[in-house]
């Protein structure tokens, strides 16, 4: 079985990246090992780098990544070949390792440049795949030594660096071959319990992630354009990165324990969005999993409580398993994230390696991904899954799902899955995303939007035209003349929206050369933007141990709700930031706690802070009962820079020196006084109810200051000089 497996994996990688004319490195098995220099990883570095993952996070560690900066040119044995090319060989050793794998930078995508890795006995040979930005990784090679051989140009060898050496602690291949590593209570996905789940099961993948040192589980997930984009949903704490390995359909063909296929592997991904708020991560595979007989799972973002749930996963790196809970899921915070809580599995469980696995509702739609918990075969209780409904939302595209899974803004609360029948066409240019264009443009903030495009086709795209339009305005056309190679990406600049208000941006592909584009489903993007003449205020909440009781509302002066956060949206003992773009006026933030004890200090030291556009904290709190209100006003001076004469307030003397007095006209009432430097930094605030107030200016530096006073809904700002 061992030799067959290595041959199959070698075959898969060779198909993906191709080989040189011989198919083998030039000096493969032609040099005594004693001639090749050795870099030996010091044992103390391995020990110092060993960070055992918390068991409740349910990742399965198979190696210890040790950061390095090794230059192949400096350390390797170099040869100059008759054709002018060079070869460089180096052995990497780490005593006691069950396997080694390496992560590189500085690789070249040139056809005449190749980097190979193999075992000292010549087995396990494979070519390192160029992934993105010069990165690449070897597949794990059993044993404590690995041989590297580079064939190519002199310039390329100088750039190649080994950034990480992963010292294996559990033999990667033995873990896979010993396919009964997980607990005995686990149920193979092709047993009767999984009879109705074959499609969804084929979407679930085994991941080697976290600097290629840990196993997790991920799932192919559908998007509303149904264009076959290979998105993978997993857990943020699995730390997906560009060099990850993804293994498809690793499952027993029947109910009994039998080894699954090991040759359906894709290397490399790009993280599209991630958030610790629900511990989700959405990554896009570098290439589609063609001919793997898989599935794009559907999803449900409604937040509806499921009557029962199912999870499909790879515990302990084992063949695929299925577990189920026959009761409604609960809601509870877990390690700073708001999650679905599974109180008890009636069938199966989860274990290390299950992190990131999908939680399905009765309609076979994803509603979350596994964060962690304490369940195992002896105690199949208390697991927590980050909520898909909350992952859908976020401050921007890099923190939420909806930009990626609904790129044309056409989805309802649910989306069905579909069989993955993606086949790469000759010409297929995909519009990926609009970047550098926030949902809300605040004040005079300048933006320079970009449209990311990717060539999903088999042939280079020589020319293309992209058009875009804001609302029903004029259609703008952009021409792309530089060739774009297969799987290559490029960013194209477009204009920002003009004026204020709500905008809908539509971007579409209008033509390609040579020949028409073959996949219309991925040719359009839609995005909504609001441009507000206001300033950005930041509202930060540091939750206590009962975050599921916390909520807030932002109201304007007419008591209209501008923003709200419902209960059970935040995780425990974590920081959450919200940004408000507010025009001039007065506002109220209403903090509420269902438990009646605020967010401090009965169950932890929670707090909230409101910061102005200059990062000055203007309000804070935490200890309260059921509710606490924060009233504040946005000064028009911050928007316009204009200073109007003060009506009803006089400062004497001007210029002032060590002290000054402020006199008010009209009836006595509560007034707020704010003094700022011209930069906007607040230097003093006062709350008074008298008709005059004495100002101590002894700590003020000489210069011009702005003074604002707020009375009810009225804001005025003037200036005064300190000598």
NORPE-V309499 format. One record per residue. N is the residue number from 1. RES is the residue in one small letter. SS is DSSP state (A for helix, B for strand, O for the rest). BURIAL is # if it has 24 or more other ideal C-beta (glycine too) atoms within 12 Angstrom, else .. D_CENTER is the distance of its C-alpha to the mean C-alpha in Angstrom with 2 decimals. Layout:
BEGIN
((N | RES | SS | BURIAL | D_CENTER) (N | RES | SS | BURIAL | D_CENTER))
END
This chain:
BEGIN
((1 | x | O | . | 37.59) (2 | x | A | . | 36.11) (3 | x | A | . | 37.55) (4 | x | A | . | 36.65) (5 | x | A | # | 33.02) (6 | x | A | # | 32.76) (7 | x | A | . | 34.56) (8 | x | A | # | 32.26) (9 | x | A | # | 29.08) (10 | x | A | # | 30.89) (11 | x | A | . | 31.86) (12 | x | A | # | 28.36) (13 | x | A | # | 27.04) (14 | x | A | # | 30.21) (15 | x | A | . | 29.82) (16 | x | A | # | 26.35) (17 | x | A | # | 27.29) (18 | x | O | . | 31.09) (19 | x | O | # | 33.65) (20 | x | O | # | 36.36) (21 | x | O | . | 39.86) (22 | x | O | . | 40.78) (23 | x | O | . | 37.52) (24 | x | O | . | 37.72) (25 | x | O | # | 37.37) (26 | x | O | # | 40.70) (27 | x | O | # | 41.55) (28 | x | O | # | 40.22) (29 | x | O | . | 42.92) (30 | x | O | . | 45.29) (31 | x | O | . | 45.04) (32 | x | O | . | 45.96) (33 | x | A | . | 43.00) (34 | x | A | . | 45.12) (35 | x | A | . | 44.90) (36 | x | O | # | 41.12) (37 | x | O | . | 39.90) (38 | x | B | # | 37.69) (39 | x | B | # | 34.88) (40 | x | B | # | 34.80) (41 | x | O | # | 31.87) (42 | x | O | . | 33.46) (43 | x | A | . | 33.34) (44 | x | A | . | 32.69) (45 | x | A | . | 29.37) (46 | x | A | # | 28.31) (47 | x | A | . | 29.45) (48 | x | A | . | 27.77) (49 | x | A | # | 24.36) (50 | x | O | . | 24.60) (51 | x | O | . | 22.08) (52 | x | O | . | 22.73) (53 | x | O | # | 19.84) (54 | x | O | . | 20.86) (55 | x | A | . | 22.54) (56 | x | A | # | 21.11) (57 | x | A | # | 17.54) (58 | x | O | # | 18.99) (59 | x | O | # | 17.68) (60 | x | B | # | 20.63) (61 | x | B | # | 21.32) (62 | x | O | # | 23.45) (63 | x | B | # | 23.35) (64 | x | B | # | 23.09) (65 | x | B | # | 21.22) (66 | x | B | # | 23.45) (67 | x | B | . | 22.49) (68 | x | B | # | 25.20) (69 | x | B | . | 26.27) (70 | x | B | # | 28.93) (71 | x | B | # | 30.47) (72 | x | A | # | 31.98) (73 | x | A | # | 34.74) (74 | x | A | . | 35.95) (75 | x | A | # | 35.92) (76 | x | O | # | 36.81) (77 | x | B | # | 40.22) (78 | x | B | # | 40.65) (79 | x | B | # | 42.97) (80 | x | B | . | 43.97) (81 | x | O | . | 44.76) (82 | x | O | . | 47.67) (83 | x | O | . | 45.47) (84 | x | O | . | 44.00) (85 | x | O | # | 40.67) (86 | x | B | # | 39.68) (87 | x | B | # | 38.54) (88 | x | B | # | 36.97) (89 | x | B | # | 36.82) (90 | x | B | # | 35.40) (91 | x | B | # | 35.26) (92 | x | B | # | 32.55) (93 | x | B | # | 33.72) (94 | x | O | # | 32.46) (95 | x | O | . | 35.21) (96 | x | O | . | 34.62) (97 | x | O | # | 31.41) (98 | x | O | # | 31.26) (99 | x | B | # | 29.24) (100 | x | B | # | 27.59) (101 | x | B | # | 24.69) (102 | x | B | # | 23.70) (103 | x | B | # | 20.83) (104 | x | B | # | 22.13) (105 | x | B | # | 21.69) (106 | x | O | # | 24.30) (107 | x | O | # | 24.98) (108 | x | O | # | 26.85) (109 | x | O | # | 26.42) (110 | x | O | . | 30.19) (111 | x | O | . | 32.17) (112 | x | O | . | 34.68) (113 | x | O | # | 32.20) (114 | x | B | # | 31.23) (115 | x | B | # | 30.04) (116 | x | B | # | 31.09) (117 | x | B | # | 30.73) (118 | x | B | # | 33.24) (119 | x | O | # | 35.01) (120 | x | O | # | 38.22) (121 | x | O | . | 40.32) (122 | x | O | . | 38.84) (123 | x | O | # | 36.90) (124 | x | O | # | 33.21) (125 | x | O | # | 33.27) (126 | x | B | # | 30.27) (127 | x | B | # | 29.09) (128 | x | O | # | 25.80) (129 | x | O | # | 23.61) (130 | x | O | # | 22.43) (131 | x | O | # | 18.75) (132 | x | O | # | 17.41) (133 | x | O | . | 18.57) (134 | x | O | # | 21.18) (135 | x | O | # | 19.08) (136 | x | B | # | 20.35) (137 | x | B | # | 21.07) (138 | x | O | # | 24.13) (139 | x | O | # | 24.30) (140 | x | O | # | 25.66) (141 | x | B | # | 29.42) (142 | x | B | # | 31.64) (143 | x | O | # | 33.72) (144 | x | O | # | 33.57) (145 | x | B | # | 34.03) (146 | x | B | # | 32.49) (147 | x | B | # | 34.18) (148 | x | B | # | 32.50) (149 | x | B | # | 34.39) (150 | x | B | # | 33.58) (151 | x | B | # | 35.72) (152 | x | B | # | 35.51) (153 | x | O | # | 36.38) (154 | x | A | . | 37.21) (155 | x | A | . | 34.59) (156 | x | A | # | 31.69) (157 | x | A | # | 32.65) (158 | x | A | . | 32.49) (159 | x | A | # | 28.81) (160 | x | O | # | 27.59) (161 | x | B | # | 26.11) (162 | x | B | # | 25.17) (163 | x | B | # | 22.20) (164 | x | B | # | 21.88) (165 | x | B | # | 24.52) (166 | x | B | # | 23.50) (167 | x | B | # | 26.58) (168 | x | B | # | 26.84) (169 | x | O | # | 27.87) (170 | x | O | # | 28.16) (171 | x | O | # | 29.40) (172 | x | A | # | 26.52) (173 | x | A | # | 29.01) (174 | x | A | . | 31.24) (175 | x | A | # | 28.49) (176 | x | A | # | 28.06) (177 | x | A | # | 31.82) (178 | x | O | . | 32.63) (179 | x | O | # | 31.06) (180 | x | O | . | 32.43) (181 | x | O | # | 30.41) (182 | x | O | # | 28.96) (183 | x | O | # | 31.11) (184 | x | O | . | 34.12) (185 | x | O | # | 33.13) (186 | x | O | # | 30.25) (187 | x | B | # | 31.13) (188 | x | B | # | 30.60) (189 | x | O | # | 28.86) (190 | x | O | # | 32.04) (191 | x | O | # | 34.29) (192 | x | A | . | 35.82) (193 | x | A | # | 33.06) (194 | x | A | # | 30.66) (195 | x | A | . | 33.21) (196 | x | A | . | 31.55) (197 | x | A | # | 28.01) (198 | x | A | # | 28.49) (199 | x | A | # | 26.31) (200 | x | A | # | 23.29) (201 | x | A | # | 23.89) (202 | x | A | # | 23.75) (203 | x | O | # | 20.12) (204 | x | B | # | 19.11) (205 | x | B | # | 18.37) (206 | x | B | # | 18.83) (207 | x | B | # | 16.21) (208 | x | B | # | 17.22) (209 | x | B | # | 14.15) (210 | x | O | # | 13.56) (211 | x | O | # | 15.68) (212 | x | O | # | 17.53) (213 | x | O | # | 19.16) (214 | x | B | # | 18.04) (215 | x | B | # | 18.19) (216 | x | B | # | 15.77) (217 | x | B | # | 15.93) (218 | x | B | # | 13.88) (219 | x | B | # | 15.12) (220 | x | B | # | 15.68) (221 | x | B | # | 15.20) (222 | x | O | # | 17.26) (223 | x | O | # | 16.77) (224 | x | O | # | 19.61) (225 | x | O | # | 20.88) (226 | x | O | # | 21.54) (227 | x | O | # | 21.29) (228 | x | O | # | 20.14) (229 | x | O | # | 16.74) (230 | x | O | # | 15.52) (231 | x | B | # | 12.16) (232 | x | B | # | 11.36) (233 | x | B | # | 10.14) (234 | x | B | # | 9.99) (235 | x | B | # | 9.40) (236 | x | A | # | 6.86) (237 | x | A | # | 10.18) (238 | x | A | # | 10.92) (239 | x | O | # | 8.96) (240 | x | O | # | 8.73) (241 | x | O | # | 10.09) (242 | x | O | # | 12.38) (243 | x | O | # | 15.40) (244 | x | O | # | 14.65) (245 | x | B | # | 17.52) (246 | x | B | # | 17.51) (247 | x | B | # | 20.87) (248 | x | B | # | 22.04) (249 | x | O | # | 24.99) (250 | x | O | # | 25.72) (251 | x | O | # | 28.07) (252 | x | O | # | 31.77) (253 | x | O | . | 33.81) (254 | x | O | . | 35.68) (255 | x | O | . | 35.76) (256 | x | O | . | 37.18) (257 | x | O | # | 35.20) (258 | x | O | . | 35.15) (259 | x | O | # | 32.88) (260 | x | O | # | 30.44) (261 | x | O | # | 29.87) (262 | x | O | # | 28.02) (263 | x | O | # | 28.01) (264 | x | O | # | 25.19) (265 | x | B | # | 22.50) (266 | x | B | # | 19.84) (267 | x | B | # | 18.28) (268 | x | O | # | 15.21) (269 | x | B | # | 11.91) (270 | x | B | # | 9.44) (271 | x | B | # | 5.66) (272 | x | B | # | 5.59) (273 | x | B | # | 3.16) (274 | x | B | # | 2.18) (275 | x | B | # | 5.70) (276 | x | O | # | 8.71) (277 | x | O | # | 10.94) (278 | x | O | # | 10.93) (279 | x | O | # | 9.14) (280 | x | B | # | 7.23) (281 | x | B | # | 4.82) (282 | x | B | # | 6.06) (283 | x | B | # | 7.52) (284 | x | B | # | 10.78) (285 | x | B | # | 13.79) (286 | x | O | # | 15.82) (287 | x | O | # | 18.78) (288 | x | O | # | 19.87) (289 | x | O | # | 21.41) (290 | x | O | # | 24.86) (291 | x | O | . | 27.78) (292 | x | O | # | 25.85) (293 | x | O | . | 27.09) (294 | x | B | # | 23.83) (295 | x | B | # | 22.41) (296 | x | B | # | 19.61) (297 | x | B | # | 19.24) (298 | x | O | # | 19.81) (299 | x | B | # | 18.30) (300 | x | B | # | 19.65) (301 | x | O | # | 17.98) (302 | x | O | . | 21.30) (303 | x | O | # | 20.89) (304 | x | O | . | 24.36) (305 | x | O | . | 25.42) (306 | x | O | # | 26.05) (307 | x | O | . | 29.54) (308 | x | O | # | 28.44) (309 | x | B | # | 25.41) (310 | x | B | # | 24.72) (311 | x | B | # | 22.17) (312 | x | B | # | 22.14) (313 | x | B | # | 20.96) (314 | x | O | # | 21.94) (315 | x | A | # | 23.39) (316 | x | A | # | 24.36) (317 | x | A | # | 23.37) (318 | x | O | # | 26.22) (319 | x | O | # | 27.00) (320 | x | O | # | 25.27) (321 | x | B | # | 26.35) (322 | x | B | # | 26.51) (323 | x | B | # | 26.88) (324 | x | B | # | 27.88) (325 | x | B | # | 28.70) (326 | x | O | . | 31.53) (327 | x | O | . | 30.99) (328 | x | O | . | 28.86) (329 | x | O | # | 25.52) (330 | x | B | # | 25.50) (331 | x | B | # | 23.05) (332 | x | B | # | 22.37) (333 | x | B | # | 20.05) (334 | x | B | # | 18.80) (335 | x | O | # | 17.53) (336 | x | O | # | 16.19) (337 | x | B | # | 14.67) (338 | x | B | # | 16.81) (339 | x | B | # | 17.52) (340 | x | B | # | 20.01) (341 | x | B | # | 22.64) (342 | x | B | # | 24.63) (343 | x | O | # | 27.91) (344 | x | O | # | 29.61) (345 | x | O | # | 29.29) (346 | x | O | . | 32.57) (347 | x | B | # | 31.70) (348 | x | O | # | 29.66) (349 | x | O | # | 26.99) (350 | x | O | # | 23.71) (351 | x | O | # | 23.57) (352 | x | O | # | 21.61) (353 | x | O | # | 19.58) (354 | x | O | # | 18.97) (355 | x | O | # | 15.59) (356 | x | O | # | 13.11) (357 | x | O | # | 16.25) (358 | x | B | # | 16.74) (359 | x | B | # | 19.05) (360 | x | B | # | 21.42) (361 | x | O | # | 23.89) (362 | x | O | . | 27.52) (363 | x | O | # | 26.75) (364 | x | O | # | 24.50) (365 | x | O | # | 21.38) (366 | x | B | # | 18.02) (367 | x | B | # | 17.69) (368 | x | B | # | 15.19) (369 | x | B | # | 13.85) (370 | x | B | # | 15.55) (371 | x | B | # | 14.50) (372 | x | B | # | 17.93) (373 | x | B | # | 21.52) (374 | x | O | # | 25.02) (375 | x | O | # | 26.29) (376 | x | O | # | 28.18) (377 | x | O | . | 31.40) (378 | x | O | . | 33.64) (379 | x | O | . | 31.74) (380 | x | O | # | 29.63) (381 | x | O | . | 28.44) (382 | x | O | # | 25.63) (383 | x | B | # | 22.20) (384 | x | B | # | 19.19) (385 | x | B | # | 16.55) (386 | x | B | # | 13.69) (387 | x | B | # | 15.02) (388 | x | A | # | 13.82) (389 | x | A | # | 15.88) (390 | x | A | # | 14.02) (391 | x | A | # | 10.50) (392 | x | O | # | 12.21) (393 | x | O | # | 12.73) (394 | x | O | # | 11.20) (395 | x | O | # | 12.32) (396 | x | O | # | 10.79) (397 | x | A | # | 9.10) (398 | x | A | . | 5.80) (399 | x | A | # | 6.02) (400 | x | O | # | 7.93) (401 | x | O | # | 9.31) (402 | x | A | # | 12.66) (403 | x | A | # | 12.36) (404 | x | A | # | 11.50) (405 | x | A | # | 13.68) (406 | x | O | # | 16.41) (407 | x | O | # | 16.71) (408 | x | O | # | 20.39) (409 | x | O | . | 20.35) (410 | x | O | . | 22.72) (411 | x | O | # | 21.36) (412 | x | O | . | 23.11) (413 | x | O | . | 21.78) (414 | x | B | # | 21.94) (415 | x | B | # | 21.48) (416 | x | O | # | 23.41) (417 | x | O | # | 22.39) (418 | x | B | # | 24.28) (419 | x | B | . | 25.57) (420 | x | B | # | 23.76) (421 | x | O | . | 26.56) (422 | x | O | # | 24.78) (423 | x | O | . | 27.17) (424 | x | O | # | 26.52) (425 | x | O | # | 29.10) (426 | x | O | . | 30.89) (427 | x | O | # | 29.45) (428 | x | O | # | 26.06) (429 | x | B | # | 24.17) (430 | x | B | # | 20.91) (431 | x | B | # | 19.56) (432 | x | B | # | 15.76) (433 | x | B | # | 14.70) (434 | x | B | # | 16.26) (435 | x | B | # | 14.66) (436 | x | O | # | 16.23) (437 | x | O | # | 17.66) (438 | x | O | # | 16.60) (439 | x | O | # | 17.70) (440 | x | B | # | 20.44) (441 | x | B | # | 22.34) (442 | x | B | # | 24.31) (443 | x | O | # | 27.75) (444 | x | O | . | 28.42) (445 | x | O | . | 24.86) (446 | x | O | . | 24.88) (447 | x | O | # | 22.17) (448 | x | O | . | 22.17) (449 | x | O | # | 20.25) (450 | x | B | # | 19.24) (451 | x | B | # | 19.05) (452 | x | B | # | 17.18) (453 | x | B | # | 19.42) (454 | x | B | # | 19.41) (455 | x | B | # | 22.59) (456 | x | O | # | 22.23) (457 | x | O | # | 26.00) (458 | x | O | . | 28.36) (459 | x | O | # | 30.18) (460 | x | O | # | 29.46) (461 | x | B | # | 29.38) (462 | x | O | . | 32.08) (463 | x | B | . | 31.98) (464 | x | B | # | 30.13) (465 | x | B | # | 30.36) (466 | x | B | # | 27.63) (467 | x | B | # | 28.76) (468 | x | B | # | 27.23) (469 | x | B | # | 28.69) (470 | x | B | # | 28.10) (471 | x | O | . | 29.84) (472 | x | O | . | 33.20) (473 | x | O | . | 33.66) (474 | x | O | . | 34.66) (475 | x | O | . | 32.83) (476 | x | B | # | 31.61) (477 | x | B | . | 31.61) (478 | x | B | # | 29.87) (479 | x | B | . | 31.24) (480 | x | B | # | 29.40) (481 | x | O | . | 32.02) (482 | x | O | . | 30.44) (483 | x | O | . | 29.84) (484 | x | B | # | 26.36) (485 | x | O | . | 26.35) (486 | x | O | # | 24.97) (487 | x | O | # | 21.17) (488 | x | O | # | 21.20) (489 | x | B | # | 19.11) (490 | x | B | # | 20.38) (491 | x | B | . | 19.71) (492 | x | B | # | 22.62) (493 | x | B | . | 23.60) (494 | x | O | # | 24.81) (495 | x | O | # | 26.63) (496 | x | O | # | 25.32) (497 | x | O | # | 26.98) (498 | x | O | . | 30.33) (499 | x | O | . | 31.75) (500 | x | O | . | 30.48) (501 | x | B | . | 29.52) (502 | x | B | . | 27.25) (503 | x | B | # | 26.27) (504 | x | B | . | 25.01) (505 | x | B | # | 23.90) (506 | x | B | # | 24.59) (507 | x | B | # | 23.98) (508 | x | B | # | 25.64) (509 | x | B | # | 26.94) (510 | x | B | # | 30.73) (511 | x | B | . | 32.01) (512 | x | B | # | 31.45) (513 | x | B | . | 33.88) (514 | x | O | . | 35.33) (515 | x | O | . | 35.54) (516 | x | O | . | 33.61) (517 | x | O | # | 30.00) (518 | x | O | # | 30.03) (519 | x | O | # | 27.03) (520 | x | A | . | 27.14) (521 | x | A | # | 24.29) (522 | x | A | # | 21.63) (523 | x | O | # | 23.77) (524 | x | B | # | 22.91) (525 | x | B | # | 20.25) (526 | x | B | # | 20.93) (527 | x | B | # | 19.46) (528 | x | B | # | 21.13) (529 | x | B | # | 21.67) (530 | x | B | # | 23.91) (531 | x | B | # | 25.86) (532 | x | B | # | 27.48) (533 | x | O | # | 30.08) (534 | x | O | # | 28.82) (535 | x | B | # | 27.05) (536 | x | B | # | 23.74) (537 | x | B | # | 24.18) (538 | x | B | # | 21.57) (539 | x | B | # | 21.96) (540 | x | B | # | 20.51) (541 | x | B | # | 21.09) (542 | x | B | # | 21.33) (543 | x | O | # | 22.01) (544 | x | O | # | 24.80) (545 | x | O | # | 25.25) (546 | x | O | # | 25.85) (547 | x | A | # | 22.94) (548 | x | A | # | 23.64) (549 | x | A | # | 26.76) (550 | x | B | # | 25.19) (551 | x | B | # | 24.90) (552 | x | B | # | 25.71) (553 | x | B | # | 27.10) (554 | x | B | # | 27.55) (555 | x | B | # | 30.99) (556 | x | B | # | 32.92) (557 | x | O | . | 36.62) (558 | x | O | . | 37.61) (559 | x | O | . | 35.59) (560 | x | O | . | 33.22) (561 | x | B | . | 29.78) (562 | x | B | # | 27.24) (563 | x | B | # | 24.17) (564 | x | B | . | 23.96) (565 | x | B | # | 21.85) (566 | x | O | . | 23.48) (567 | x | O | . | 24.14) (568 | x | O | # | 21.93) (569 | x | O | # | 18.68) (570 | x | O | # | 17.78) (571 | x | O | # | 17.56) (572 | x | O | # | 20.26) (573 | x | O | # | 20.74) (574 | x | O | # | 17.51) (575 | x | B | . | 16.95) (576 | x | B | # | 15.83) (577 | x | B | # | 16.37) (578 | x | B | # | 17.77) (579 | x | B | # | 19.19) (580 | x | B | # | 22.50) (581 | x | B | # | 24.25) (582 | x | B | # | 27.86) (583 | x | O | # | 31.12) (584 | x | O | # | 34.30) (585 | x | B | # | 35.47) (586 | x | B | # | 35.30) (587 | x | B | # | 32.66) (588 | x | B | # | 32.25) (589 | x | B | # | 29.34) (590 | x | B | # | 30.42) (591 | x | B | # | 28.81) (592 | x | B | # | 29.81) (593 | x | B | # | 29.89) (594 | x | O | . | 31.21) (595 | x | O | # | 32.60) (596 | x | O | . | 34.78) (597 | x | O | # | 33.94) (598 | x | O | # | 31.29) (599 | x | O | # | 28.26) (600 | x | B | # | 30.51) (601 | x | B | . | 32.40) (602 | x | O | . | 33.54) (603 | x | O | # | 30.31) (604 | x | B | # | 28.42) (605 | x | B | . | 28.18) (606 | x | O | # | 25.95) (607 | x | B | # | 26.28) (608 | x | B | # | 25.23) (609 | x | B | # | 25.54) (610 | x | B | # | 26.07) (611 | x | B | # | 25.81) (612 | x | O | # | 27.49) (613 | x | O | # | 26.41) (614 | x | O | . | 27.77) (615 | x | O | . | 25.69) (616 | x | O | # | 28.88) (617 | x | B | . | 28.70) (618 | x | B | # | 31.18) (619 | x | B | # | 30.89) (620 | x | B | # | 29.81) (621 | x | B | # | 30.66) (622 | x | O | # | 29.97) (623 | x | O | . | 33.31) (624 | x | O | # | 34.56) (625 | x | O | . | 35.79) (626 | x | O | . | 34.65) (627 | x | B | # | 33.75) (628 | x | B | # | 33.56) (629 | x | B | . | 33.62) (630 | x | B | # | 32.61) (631 | x | B | # | 34.56) (632 | x | B | # | 33.77) (633 | x | B | # | 34.66) (634 | x | B | # | 33.15) (635 | x | O | # | 35.78) (636 | x | A | # | 36.61) (637 | x | A | # | 37.45) (638 | x | A | # | 33.83) (639 | x | A | # | 33.43) (640 | x | A | . | 36.73) (641 | x | O | . | 37.97) (642 | x | O | . | 41.40) (643 | x | O | . | 43.62) (644 | x | O | . | 46.19) (645 | x | O | . | 49.41) (646 | x | O | # | 49.17) (647 | x | O | . | 51.16) (648 | x | O | . | 52.50) (649 | x | B | # | 51.45) (650 | x | B | . | 53.40) (651 | x | B | # | 52.59) (652 | x | B | . | 55.60) (653 | x | O | . | 56.41) (654 | x | O | . | 54.56) (655 | x | O | . | 53.95) (656 | x | B | # | 53.34) (657 | x | O | . | 53.51) (658 | x | O | . | 52.99) (659 | x | B | . | 52.94) (660 | x | B | # | 53.06) (661 | x | B | . | 53.73) (662 | x | B | # | 52.02) (663 | x | B | . | 54.32) (664 | x | B | # | 53.34) (665 | x | O | . | 55.51) (666 | x | O | . | 55.77) (667 | x | O | . | 55.40) (668 | x | O | . | 53.68) (669 | x | O | . | 50.16) (670 | x | O | . | 46.83) (671 | x | B | # | 45.20) (672 | x | B | # | 42.07) (673 | x | B | # | 42.58) (674 | x | B | # | 39.75) (675 | x | B | # | 40.68) (676 | x | B | # | 38.32) (677 | x | B | . | 38.65) (678 | x | O | . | 38.46) (679 | x | O | . | 34.90) (680 | x | O | # | 33.98) (681 | x | O | . | 33.69) (682 | x | B | # | 35.36) (683 | x | B | # | 38.25) (684 | x | B | # | 40.03) (685 | x | B | # | 39.81) (686 | x | B | # | 42.74) (687 | x | B | . | 43.49) (688 | x | B | # | 47.22) (689 | x | O | . | 49.77) (690 | x | O | . | 52.86) (691 | x | O | . | 54.40) (692 | x | B | . | 53.91) (693 | x | B | # | 51.85) (694 | x | B | . | 52.45) (695 | x | B | # | 49.68) (696 | x | B | . | 49.62) (697 | x | O | # | 48.61) (698 | x | O | . | 49.67) (699 | x | O | . | 46.14) (700 | x | O | # | 45.33) (701 | x | O | . | 45.42) (702 | x | O | . | 47.73) (703 | x | B | . | 46.19) (704 | x | B | . | 45.28) (705 | x | B | # | 43.29) (706 | x | B | # | 42.01) (707 | x | B | # | 43.08) (708 | x | B | # | 41.79) (709 | x | B | # | 43.15) (710 | x | B | # | 41.81) (711 | x | B | # | 44.33) (712 | x | O | . | 43.22) (713 | x | O | . | 41.20) (714 | x | B | # | 42.88) (715 | x | B | # | 41.34) (716 | x | B | # | 43.45) (717 | x | B | # | 42.83) (718 | x | B | # | 45.47) (719 | x | B | # | 45.99) (720 | x | B | # | 48.33) (721 | x | B | . | 49.33) (722 | x | B | # | 49.62) (723 | x | O | . | 52.14))
END
